[in-house]
Amino acid sequence: MDGEGIVIDVIDNGGQWTHREWRMLRYLGVDTKIVSNNTPLEQIRDVDGLILSGGAARVGLTGELGRCSEYLTLEVPILGICAGLQFMAGFYGGTAKEAPKPEFGAAIITLSEDAGPFFDGTPITQTVWESHNDEVGDVPTGFRVTASSTSCNVQAMQNEENTRFGVQFHPEVNDSEYGEMMFRNFVNICKRARNND
């Protein structure tokens, strides 16, 4: 399996699909656990990567996601999903805001010219599953937008070092047609980071 020997834990921010993220990692052979977002940093096990799950309404906007700011100090690849993306943007100096057009259900995203390793092997336009009232307003310095939609400019972003990734949509949901490939890509990103490739 892709993830054999790789350890990636899922930080539970109260999202409705946190278990789907864990299940996808398990399917790919990853050693994974769901961890409360109030777990002290020193109790986080030695991981190759982390996923910051989505959360209850408005948590990405309020900036209150347990100890996620501590987890972002770890020197491993981290993927933020929905509220996890919004929190990541705020942590690194960007902003989150109320979405002018909240999205619930299927949406079409378009990848940027340099969409980065998270989107390897996926087409420029694709269907994803949305469930959000808020979105990223300003992308932090050192990050770039990697996917957009007609109603949300920042559907995905990543930093220049290929260590921080965020998506507004939910790749763990079956309706995101290339979600499994995105998870495979993140596992491979974590694998390369561990091997210093």
C-alpha positions as CSV (number, residue, x, y, z in Angstrom):
1,M,0.0,0.0,0.0
2,D,1.0,3.6,-0.6
3,G,1.2,4.5,3.1
4,E,3.0,1.5,4.5
5,G,5.3,2.7,7.3
6,I,3.9,6.2,7.2
7,V,2.3,7.8,10.3
8,I,-0.3,10.6,9.7
9,D,-2.7,11.5,12.5
10,V,-6.0,13.4,12.0
11,I,-6.7,16.3,14.4
12,D,-10.4,16.3,15.2
13,N,-11.8,19.9,15.1
14,G,-15.4,18.7,15.3
15,G,-16.0,18.3,11.6
16,Q,-18.8,16.0,10.4
17,W,-16.4,13.9,8.2
18,T,-13.3,13.5,10.4
19,H,-13.8,9.8,10.4
20,R,-13.8,9.7,6.6
21,E,-10.4,11.3,6.6
22,W,-9.1,8.7,9.0
23,R,-10.8,5.9,7.0
24,M,-9.2,7.1,3.7
25,L,-5.7,7.1,5.4
26,R,-6.4,3.6,6.7
27,Y,-7.4,2.4,3.2
28,L,-4.1,3.7,1.9
29,G,-2.2,1.7,4.5
30,V,-1.3,4.6,6.7
31,D,-0.8,4.2,10.5
32,T,-3.3,6.8,11.6
33,K,-5.3,7.9,14.7
34,I,-7.9,10.6,15.4
35,V,-6.6,13.0,18.0
36,S,-8.6,15.6,19.9
37,N,-7.5,19.2,19.1
38,N,-7.0,19.8,22.8
39,T,-4.2,17.2,23.0
40,P,-1.0,18.9,24.3
41,L,1.7,19.1,21.7
42,E,4.1,16.9,23.7
43,Q,1.5,14.1,23.6
44,I,1.3,14.1,19.8
45,R,3.2,11.0,18.6
46,D,6.1,11.1,16.2
47,V,4.2,11.6,12.9
48,D,5.2,12.0,9.3
49,G,2.3,14.4,8.7
50,L,-1.0,15.8,10.1
51,I,-4.4,16.6,8.9
52,L,-6.4,19.4,10.5
53,S,-10.0,18.4,10.0
54,G,-12.9,20.5,9.2
55,G,-14.9,21.9,12.1
56,A,-18.2,23.1,13.4
57,A,-19.6,26.3,11.8
58,R,-17.5,29.5,12.2
59,V,-14.5,28.0,13.9
60,G,-12.3,28.8,11.0
61,L,-13.5,32.4,11.1
62,T,-13.1,32.8,14.9
63,G,-9.6,31.3,14.9
64,E,-10.5,29.0,17.8
65,L,-9.3,25.5,16.9
66,G,-8.0,24.0,20.1
67,R,-4.2,23.7,20.0
68,C,-3.9,23.7,16.2
69,S,-1.5,26.7,16.4
70,E,0.9,24.5,18.4
71,Y,0.6,21.6,15.8
72,L,1.5,24.0,13.0
73,T,4.9,24.4,14.6
74,L,5.8,20.8,13.8
75,E,8.2,20.3,10.9
76,V,6.1,17.8,9.0
77,P,3.7,18.3,6.1
78,I,0.2,19.4,7.3
79,L,-3.0,19.5,5.3
80,G,-5.9,21.7,6.5
81,I,-9.4,20.9,5.3
82,C,-12.2,23.5,5.3
83,A,-12.0,25.1,8.8
84,G,-8.4,23.7,9.0
85,L,-7.5,25.7,5.8
86,Q,-9.1,28.9,7.2
87,F,-7.3,28.5,10.5
88,M,-4.0,27.8,8.7
89,A,-4.4,31.0,6.6
90,G,-5.0,33.1,9.7
91,F,-2.1,31.5,11.6
92,Y,0.4,32.4,8.9
93,G,-0.9,36.0,8.5
94,G,-3.7,35.7,6.0
95,T,-7.4,36.2,6.7
96,A,-10.7,34.2,6.8
97,K,-14.0,35.8,6.1
98,E,-17.7,35.1,5.7
99,A,-18.3,33.7,2.3
100,P,-20.4,35.9,0.0
101,K,-21.8,32.7,-1.5
102,P,-21.7,29.8,1.0
103,E,-21.3,26.5,-0.8
104,F,-23.1,23.2,0.1
105,G,-22.9,20.3,-2.3
106,A,-21.1,19.7,-5.6
107,A,-18.9,22.4,-7.1
108,I,-16.5,22.7,-10.0
109,I,-12.9,23.8,-9.2
110,T,-10.2,24.9,-11.6
111,L,-6.5,24.2,-10.8
112,S,-4.0,27.0,-11.2
113,E,-1.1,26.6,-13.7
114,D,1.2,25.4,-10.9
115,A,-1.2,23.5,-8.7
116,G,1.6,21.7,-6.9
117,P,2.1,18.1,-5.7
118,F,-1.2,17.8,-3.8
119,F,-3.1,17.8,-7.2
120,D,-0.7,15.5,-9.1
121,G,-2.5,13.3,-11.5
122,T,-5.8,15.2,-11.3
123,P,-7.4,17.2,-14.2
124,I,-7.5,21.0,-14.4
125,T,-11.3,21.1,-13.8
126,Q,-13.0,18.6,-11.4
127,T,-16.0,18.2,-9.2
128,V,-15.5,18.5,-5.4
129,W,-17.9,18.5,-2.4
130,E,-18.4,21.7,-0.5
131,S,-19.8,22.5,3.0
132,H,-18.8,25.9,4.2
133,N,-20.1,29.3,5.3
134,D,-16.7,30.9,5.5
135,E,-13.6,31.1,3.3
136,V,-10.1,32.4,3.0
137,G,-10.0,36.1,2.2
138,D,-6.2,36.8,1.9
139,V,-3.6,34.1,1.3
140,P,-0.6,34.4,3.7
141,T,2.7,35.6,2.4
142,G,4.7,32.7,1.1
143,F,1.6,30.8,0.0
144,R,-0.1,30.7,-3.4
145,V,-3.6,29.8,-4.6
146,T,-3.7,26.4,-6.3
147,A,-7.4,26.0,-7.0
148,S,-10.4,28.3,-7.4
149,S,-14.1,28.2,-8.3
150,T,-16.6,30.7,-9.6
151,S,-17.8,31.5,-6.1
152,C,-14.6,31.0,-4.0
153,N,-11.2,32.3,-5.1
154,V,-9.2,30.2,-2.6
155,Q,-10.4,26.6,-3.0
156,A,-6.9,25.5,-2.2
157,M,-3.5,26.9,-1.3
158,Q,0.0,25.7,-0.5
159,N,3.3,27.2,0.8
160,E,6.4,27.5,-1.3
161,E,8.2,24.8,0.7
162,N,5.5,22.1,-0.1
163,T,4.9,21.5,3.6
164,R,1.6,23.3,4.2
165,F,-1.5,22.6,2.1
166,G,-5.1,23.6,2.5
167,V,-8.4,22.9,0.7
168,Q,-11.8,24.5,1.2
169,F,-13.6,21.4,-0.1
170,H,-13.7,17.9,1.3
171,P,-11.6,15.4,-0.6
172,E,-12.5,12.7,1.9
173,V,-16.1,12.7,0.6
174,N,-17.0,10.3,-2.2
175,D,-18.5,13.2,-4.3
176,S,-15.0,14.7,-4.6
177,E,-14.2,12.7,-7.7
178,Y,-10.3,12.8,-7.3
179,G,-10.3,12.9,-3.5
180,E,-8.5,9.5,-3.1
181,M,-5.8,10.7,-5.5
182,M,-5.3,13.8,-3.4
183,F,-4.9,11.7,-0.3
184,R,-2.4,9.5,-2.1
185,N,-0.5,12.5,-3.1
186,F,-0.4,13.8,0.5
187,V,0.8,10.5,1.7
188,N,3.6,10.6,-0.9
189,I,4.4,14.2,0.2
190,C,4.8,13.0,3.7
191,K,6.9,10.0,2.6
192,R,9.3,12.2,0.6
193,A,9.6,14.7,3.5
194,R,10.5,11.8,5.9
195,N,13.1,10.6,3.4
196,N,14.4,14.2,2.8
197,D,13.8,13.8,-1.0
